[in-house]
Amino acid sequence: MNTMLKMDSPAAPAEAPTLGNGIKVVARDVNVYYGEKRALFDVSLDIPERSVTALIGPSGCGKSTFLRCLNRMNDTIPIARVTGRIEIDGRDIHDPDLDVVQLRANVGMVFQKPNPFPKSIYENVAYGPRIHGFANSKADLDGVVESSLRRAGLFEEVKDRLADSGTGLSGGQQQRLCIARAIAVSPEIILMDEPCSALDPIATAKIEELMDELRQNYTIIIVTHSMQQAARVSQQTAFFHLGILVEDGPTQEIFTNPTDKRTQDYITGRFG
């Protein structure tokens, strides 16, 4: 029995609204400890569906720590301990009956440095659907691979060399391959941890354009060190400082009319 959150269909319909009215993720009083060190302090945040939410703040402020809470990646760190409640579609992600493997399929992750498998372009994308049983035949798998590469804006560039190694692509192409790999298992949420920090401006622009397209069908949460990027790609922004969620709200309001002096000081470059 699949005890995971709702995973009704391989992909949301193309005509889905740009920004849903619902809340996809609810975090309440989330604390993270690494041994004796407390990294997050009582973070409560609502993340709307089918939108881009940017987590901003200086280095070491808890952005990535919070991001890793959403797919329970902190579970892989022996000294890490997480308290509080996180719900996705109303389901507690720490429910003992919940399948963590399915959670991580439903909440895909793209890391700071592109990390394609040392396999062919085709196998990078096919790996997840194959192990999760999403494709019943080679034709089904071919369809999933092509569809995922198209959604990641990569298919036309690689369609004649799907048997070539994914590690032979450029940095920007590798990152889009990693995005294709993430969406191949039909997630509803995509976590991105500074996905453009290792890329040049042209590759960064392509990833940002891709994010804008993907938010039609996915909930995207991005950690970024670039306030300009947050302003360009996100509809919601949350500002973290010293493990505390200082304030969150619509991106335009956070950047033009923040309510907390710490947010204003960070945005205007007084610290960071």
C-alpha positions as CSV (number, residue, x, y, z in Angstrom):
1,M,0.0,0.0,0.0
2,N,1.4,3.4,-1.0
3,T,1.2,5.5,2.2
4,M,2.8,8.5,0.4
5,L,1.2,11.9,-0.1
6,K,-1.1,12.2,-3.1
7,M,0.7,11.2,-6.3
8,D,-2.4,10.9,-8.6
9,S,-0.9,11.4,-12.0
10,P,2.4,11.6,-13.8
11,A,2.0,15.3,-14.4
12,A,-0.3,18.2,-13.7
13,P,-2.4,19.3,-16.7
14,A,-0.8,21.9,-18.9
15,E,-3.6,24.3,-18.4
16,A,-3.1,24.4,-14.6
17,P,-3.2,27.9,-13.2
18,T,0.0,29.8,-12.7
19,L,-0.5,30.2,-9.0
20,G,-2.9,28.0,-7.1
21,N,-4.9,29.4,-4.2
22,G,-3.9,26.5,-1.9
23,I,-1.0,26.1,0.5
24,K,1.2,23.1,-0.4
25,V,3.6,23.0,2.5
26,V,2.9,24.0,6.1
27,A,5.8,24.2,8.6
28,R,5.2,24.9,12.3
29,D,7.7,25.5,15.0
30,V,10.5,23.6,13.2
31,N,13.8,23.4,15.0
32,V,16.9,21.6,13.9
33,Y,19.8,20.6,16.1
34,Y,23.2,19.3,14.9
35,G,24.4,17.7,18.2
36,E,24.4,20.6,20.7
37,K,24.2,23.3,18.1
38,R,20.8,24.7,17.2
39,A,20.6,25.6,13.6
40,L,16.9,26.6,13.2
41,F,14.7,28.3,15.8
42,D,10.9,27.7,15.7
43,V,10.4,28.3,12.0
44,S,6.8,28.5,10.8
45,L,6.2,29.0,7.1
46,D,3.4,28.4,4.6
47,I,4.5,27.7,1.0
48,P,1.9,28.1,-1.7
49,E,1.4,25.6,-4.4
50,R,2.5,26.1,-8.0
51,S,4.7,29.1,-7.3
52,V,8.4,29.8,-6.7
53,T,9.3,30.5,-3.0
54,A,12.8,31.9,-2.5
55,L,14.7,31.4,0.8
56,I,17.2,34.2,1.2
57,G,19.7,35.3,3.8
58,P,23.4,35.4,4.6
59,S,25.6,32.3,4.5
60,G,25.0,29.9,7.4
61,C,21.6,31.4,8.3
62,G,19.6,28.2,8.0
63,K,18.2,28.4,4.5
64,S,19.6,25.1,3.3
65,T,18.9,23.4,6.6
66,F,15.2,24.3,6.3
67,L,15.1,23.1,2.7
68,R,16.6,19.7,3.7
69,C,13.8,19.4,6.3
70,L,11.2,19.2,3.5
71,N,12.4,15.9,2.1
72,R,13.9,14.6,5.4
73,M,17.5,14.8,4.0
74,N,18.6,15.8,7.5
75,D,17.7,12.2,8.5
76,T,20.9,11.2,6.7
77,I,23.0,13.2,9.2
78,P,23.5,11.1,12.4
79,I,23.8,14.0,14.7
80,A,20.8,15.9,13.3
81,R,17.6,16.2,15.2
82,V,14.4,17.9,13.9
83,T,11.4,18.9,16.0
84,G,8.2,20.6,15.0
85,R,5.7,19.7,12.3
86,I,5.9,19.8,8.5
87,E,2.8,18.9,6.4
88,I,2.6,18.4,2.7
89,D,-1.0,18.4,1.4
90,G,-2.0,18.0,5.0
91,R,0.1,14.9,5.6
92,D,2.7,14.9,8.4
93,I,6.0,14.0,6.7
94,H,7.3,12.5,9.9
95,D,4.3,10.1,10.1
96,P,5.9,6.7,11.0
97,D,3.7,5.1,8.2
98,L,5.1,7.4,5.6
99,D,7.5,5.9,3.0
100,V,10.6,8.2,3.0
101,V,11.6,6.9,-0.4
102,Q,8.3,8.0,-1.9
103,L,8.6,11.3,0.0
104,R,11.9,12.0,-1.7
105,A,10.4,11.0,-5.1
106,N,7.5,13.4,-4.5
107,V,9.8,16.2,-3.2
108,G,12.7,16.2,-5.8
109,M,15.9,18.0,-5.2
110,V,18.4,19.8,-7.4
111,F,21.8,20.6,-5.7
112,Q,24.2,23.5,-5.9
113,K,26.7,21.6,-8.1
114,P,25.3,19.6,-11.0
115,N,25.6,15.9,-10.1
116,P,24.6,13.7,-13.0
117,F,25.2,9.9,-12.6
118,P,28.2,8.6,-14.5
119,K,25.7,7.0,-16.9
120,S,24.2,7.9,-20.3
121,I,21.9,10.9,-20.6
122,Y,19.1,8.4,-21.2
123,E,19.9,6.4,-18.1
124,N,20.2,9.5,-15.9
125,V,16.5,10.2,-16.6
126,A,15.3,6.6,-16.8
127,Y,16.8,5.5,-13.5
128,G,14.1,6.9,-11.2
129,P,11.0,5.9,-13.2
130,R,12.5,2.4,-13.6
131,I,13.1,1.8,-9.9
132,H,9.8,3.3,-8.9
133,G,7.9,1.2,-11.4
134,F,6.6,4.2,-13.4
135,A,7.1,2.6,-16.8
136,N,5.8,-0.8,-17.8
137,S,7.7,-1.1,-21.1
138,K,10.6,0.3,-23.0
139,A,8.2,2.5,-25.0
140,D,6.8,3.9,-21.8
141,L,10.3,4.6,-20.5
142,D,11.3,6.3,-23.8
143,G,8.2,8.5,-23.4
144,V,9.0,9.5,-19.8
145,V,12.6,10.3,-20.8
146,E,11.7,12.4,-23.7
147,S,8.9,14.2,-21.8
148,S,11.2,14.9,-18.9
149,L,14.0,16.2,-21.1
150,R,11.5,18.4,-23.0
151,R,10.2,19.9,-19.7
152,A,13.7,20.6,-18.7
153,G,14.4,22.4,-22.0
154,L,17.1,19.9,-22.9
155,F,15.7,17.4,-25.4
156,E,16.4,19.3,-28.6
157,E,20.1,19.7,-27.5
158,V,20.7,16.1,-26.7
159,K,18.1,14.0,-28.7
160,D,20.9,12.7,-31.0
161,R,23.2,11.7,-28.2
162,L,21.1,10.1,-25.5
163,A,23.6,7.3,-25.3
164,D,26.5,9.7,-24.4
165,S,27.6,10.2,-20.8
166,G,25.7,12.8,-18.9
167,T,28.9,14.0,-17.4
168,G,30.1,15.1,-20.8
169,L,27.5,17.9,-21.0
170,S,28.2,21.5,-20.2
171,G,27.6,22.7,-16.6
172,G,24.3,24.3,-17.5
173,Q,23.2,21.3,-19.5
174,Q,24.2,19.0,-16.6
175,Q,22.0,21.1,-14.2
176,R,19.0,20.8,-16.6
177,L,19.7,17.1,-16.9
178,C,19.5,16.9,-13.1
179,I,16.2,18.8,-13.2
180,A,14.9,16.3,-15.9
181,R,16.0,13.5,-13.6
182,A,14.1,15.0,-10.7
183,I,10.8,15.5,-12.6
184,A,11.0,12.1,-14.3
185,V,9.4,10.5,-11.1
186,S,6.5,12.9,-11.2
187,P,7.2,15.0,-8.1
188,E,4.9,17.8,-6.9
189,I,7.6,19.8,-5.2
190,I,11.1,20.6,-6.5
191,L,13.7,21.9,-4.0
192,M,16.6,23.8,-5.5
193,D,19.7,24.5,-3.3
194,E,21.5,27.4,-5.1
195,P,21.1,25.7,-8.5
196,C,22.8,28.4,-10.4
197,S,25.8,29.3,-8.2
198,A,28.2,27.2,-10.3
199,L,26.9,28.3,-13.6
200,D,27.7,31.2,-16.0
201,P,25.2,34.0,-16.7
202,I,23.8,32.4,-19.9
203,A,23.2,29.0,-18.3
204,T,21.7,30.8,-15.2
205,A,19.3,32.7,-17.4
206,K,18.2,29.4,-19.0
207,I,17.6,27.8,-15.6
208,E,15.6,30.9,-14.4
209,E,13.5,30.7,-17.5
210,L,12.9,27.0,-16.9
211,M,11.8,27.7,-13.3
212,D,9.2,30.1,-14.6
213,E,7.8,27.4,-16.9
214,L,8.0,24.7,-14.3
215,R,6.0,26.6,-11.7
216,Q,2.9,26.1,-13.9
217,N,2.9,22.5,-12.7
218,Y,5.2,22.3,-9.7
219,T,5.8,23.9,-6.4
220,I,9.4,25.2,-6.4
221,I,11.4,26.2,-3.3
222,I,14.8,27.7,-4.1
223,V,17.7,28.7,-1.8
224,T,19.6,31.5,-3.4
225,H,22.5,33.7,-2.4
226,S,21.5,36.2,-5.1
227,M,18.8,38.7,-4.1
228,Q,18.5,39.7,-7.8
229,Q,17.7,36.1,-8.7
230,A,15.1,35.9,-5.9
231,A,13.5,39.1,-7.2
232,R,13.4,37.7,-10.8
233,V,12.1,34.2,-10.2
234,S,10.0,34.1,-7.1
235,Q,6.5,35.0,-6.1
236,Q,7.1,34.5,-2.4
237,T,10.3,35.2,-0.4
238,A,11.4,34.2,3.1
239,F,14.3,35.9,4.8
240,F,16.4,33.9,7.3
241,H,19.0,35.3,9.7
242,L,20.9,33.4,12.4
243,G,18.5,30.4,12.1
244,I,15.4,32.5,12.5
245,L,12.8,33.2,9.9
246,V,12.7,37.0,10.2
247,E,9.9,37.6,7.7
248,D,8.1,36.2,4.7
249,G,5.6,37.4,2.2
250,P,5.1,38.3,-1.5
251,T,8.4,38.9,-3.1
252,Q,7.6,42.5,-4.2
253,E,6.6,43.5,-0.7
254,I,9.7,41.9,0.9
255,F,12.0,43.8,-1.5
256,T,10.2,47.1,-1.6
257,N,8.5,47.4,1.8
258,P,10.0,45.0,4.4
259,T,8.5,45.2,7.9
260,D,11.7,44.2,9.8
261,K,14.8,46.4,9.9
262,R,17.0,43.2,9.6
263,T,15.4,42.4,6.3
264,Q,15.9,46.0,5.1
265,D,19.5,46.0,6.2
266,Y,20.2,42.8,4.3
267,I,18.4,43.8,1.1
268,T,20.2,47.2,1.0
269,G,23.5,45.6,1.5
270,R,24.3,46.7,5.1
271,F,25.2,43.2,6.0
272,G,25.4,39.8,4.3
